[in-house]
Structures are given as C-alpha cells and as structure tokens.
C-alpha cells in the first residue's frame, strides 16, 4: 500500500504533468521541421542541404569542446544548500568564454583544412564556436527551468526557438532567394535572439551574476570535463555504424536503416522527456537521504523498466502497421531493423534511470569511462556483426552497445551510491 500511495502521488503530481509538457514540446519541435520540409526542399538543392548538414554536424561535434558540458554541472549545483546559483552560472560562463576564444583561434588557424574536407566556406568556420556559446546560454535557461520545475516555460522556449529559426530560414530562402546561406543565417540569428532573451531573463532574476569564484569554476570544470569524452565515444560509434553499413553492404541499406531509425527514435524522446521530469524529483529525494524514499524510488524504477519493455512491443506493432502509410513501398523492408533499434533506445531510457546517481555524487568521470568504452566496443561490434549477419548486424550492434552502456553504468552507480536494488529479491525470500 505504501508504494501504491507513492506512485499515486507521483501520477497525480508534478512528474506526470512535467513529463506530458516535455513530451508535447518535443513532439511539436519534431513536427515543425517536418511540415516545413516540402517548402525547404523546393527551394534548396541537394548540394545546399549537404553544406547545411556539414554545418550542423561540425557545430554539434564542437559543442562539448566549447562548453565542456558545464551546463550539466549547473543542474547538480542547484541542489546545494545555501548555493548562490546565479554566481555559479556566471562562473560557468567564464569557462565557456575562455574556451570560445581558444577554439575560435584554432578554427582560424585550421580553417582552410576544415573547409577543404567539409565543403563549408572558410569565412563561415570561425562562427561555429560563437554559435556554440549561444547554444550554451539557451541550454542554461532551459536547465534552470527544468530544476525549477517549470516545464511550461521550458516547452514554450523550445518551441519558440525552433519556430523562429525555421521562419527566418523560409523568409530568407523563399523571399530573398538565399541558398544554404539563408539556413545558416537563420541558425545563428535565431540562436542570438533566444540567447539574448535567456541572459536578460537570468540577469533580471539574479541567476546570472558575473563574480569570479575560483571554487565554483574548479567545480564546474571538474564536473563537466569528464562528460566530454563519453559523448565523443558514442558519437564515433554512431558514425561508424553508418560507415560500415554503407561500405560493407550498400548505401541503399543505409537509407533503409535511416528510415527505421527515424521511427524508432520516437521512443528516445519519450524517455528523455521523462528523464527531464524525473531528475528534479530524484535529486530532491536523494538530498533528504531517507531510506524509505530510496526503497520507493527503486520500486518505481523497476516498474518503469517493465513499462518500457511493454512500450517496445507496442511501438513495434504500431510502427509496422502504419509505416506503409508514411513511406514508399521501396522502404517497407526497413521494418527488419525496428526490433533491435527499439531495444537499443529502451536500453538508453533505462540508462537514464541509473546514470543520474553518478551525476548526483559528482563522479562524472565514471559516466564518461563507461560511455567511451561502450562506444569503442560498438565500433568493433558493428564490424563483426555486420560481417557475420549482414545488414541486420548494424541494428544488433546498436542494441548491444546501448545495453553495455546501461549495464555498465548500473553496476558503477550501484557502487558509488547505495540504493536497495535487491529489495525485491529479499522480499521474495521473506
């Protein structure tokens, strides 16, 4: 009865409300680019899209190097007692500003080399680090609203940013006949507007105070720096997944895999939305240190695992039923990848539920170690499984890599922060 009451309290309270808003915001953000795609493709050539793709890919790869993931440190620091979070955020900006100058210098020195292999004009290269700074400022206010349990503001900000970005792109491309440059300008200009709003809002609410504090800088740096290698490792594994599939099988199979990945990815933003709602609740309970809360949290986690397993089965049946209505018949064979891709995303969703404990105890180097190790193993798994089982091996490797990351993280988090994970076994014995 105790756990039922705990679940009922959650279901009728902040977590479900927040989860619903985060999910709705993610869905809308996914739908806006989709519905604007026909307009964009009518005015841009494949070459234009190629340049845009390289711009976004390079920016995404560069982001953790500029920010050093200190935005994640803000979430943890928020729960420190008597913490002036405004001063902490201001000191995080010192780190990002310093990295911006360093990376910009490197971009200017290596601009011609990067331009040669990316086909992005050299004059655009130096803008990437500044774009990353703007993304950092946007993420800070979103994280602030997350831990402050204000999902409505979080969702409204995200949707506004996406709408503004694509609206500017359409005006420049359709009305002024810009090519890929119009899309590039929309990325930087929309980010500048939203980042400016974020700074003004944070300053107004005393959540962005420029006051040098060595302790806060050291804490943010140590917390975030260890998250960078892990992200790189998983990015490499994802890239090699497509690379091996293309070169060992065919580009056509990569296309089928991409279609299946798009559908299976729906599960990913559902689990990430839940995690956004879950983290503030979890950290608040852990800060109280009550054993009764820990037992309830573990039971909720196991229930979550069962629900995710059921969702995987349901999603597979639904996607397989409706996929023919969304894609041409030449893509029907993409369904063969769905089971393993869904399992992989389910493992990622389960991973979120255990990695949060490592974040809480601020031992992020362990998270990075597991992610980097899993990513590197994923490279080998991709090659071996595709060679042994053909194209389907790519999706098996994806599921195996995510499963390794989940299990490895669970083992480490159980060691770093004691939770009663065996309580169900003990209850059965009793």
Number of C-alpha atoms within 10 A of each C-alpha: 6 9 15 11 11 15 17 11 13 15 12 10 11 17 21 16 15 24 21 18 22 26 20 16 21 19 15 16 18 15 12 14 15 10 10 13 12 10 12 19 12 9 15 17 12 9 12 15 16 14 19 20 15 15 21 14 12 16 20 14 14 18 20 20 19 27 28 26 24 28 24 18 24 22 22 20 19 21 16 11 8 7 11 15 21 20 19 27 29 20 26 30 23 17 18 24 17 13 18 21 14 13 19 20 14 13 20 15 12 14 19 16 11 17 15 11 9 17 14 20 13 18 11 14 20 18 15 22 27 20 20 24 22 20 19 25 24 23 18 25 23 21 19 20 16 23 22 12 19 17 23 17 15 21 23 13 19 20 20 13 20 18 17 17 23 20 16 18 25 20 15 19 21 17 9 10 14 17 20 23 17 19 27 17 16 22 21 18 18 22 24 19 15 21 22 15 16 21 17 14 14 19 15 11 11 13 21 25 19 16 13 14 14 9 11 18 20 13 16 24 20 19 23 22 20 19 24 20 21 23 18 19 22 24 16 16 24 16 11 20 24 19 17 19 26 16 10 15 15 13 14 12 19 21 16 19 25 15 21 25 19 12 20 26 15 16 23 17 18 19 21 18 21 21 22 21 25 21 22 19 16 18 20 12 15 15 12 10 11 10 13 10 16 19 18 17 21 18 19 17 16 15 13 15 17 11 11 20 15 11 15 22 13 12 18 17 13 11 17 16 11 10 18 15 10 10 12 9 11 9 18 17 14 22 21 16 22 25 19 21 29 28 24 27 26 24 24 21 25 24 21 20 23 20 21 21 25 21 20 22 12 19 17 23 20 21 25 23 19 21 26 24 19 24 27 17 18 27 22 14 22 28 20 15 17 21 17 11 11 14 24 19 22 29 27 21 26 24 23 22 26 26 21 20 25 25 16 21 26 20 11 17 23 16 11 16 12 10 16 16 16 10 13 14 9 10 8 7 7 6
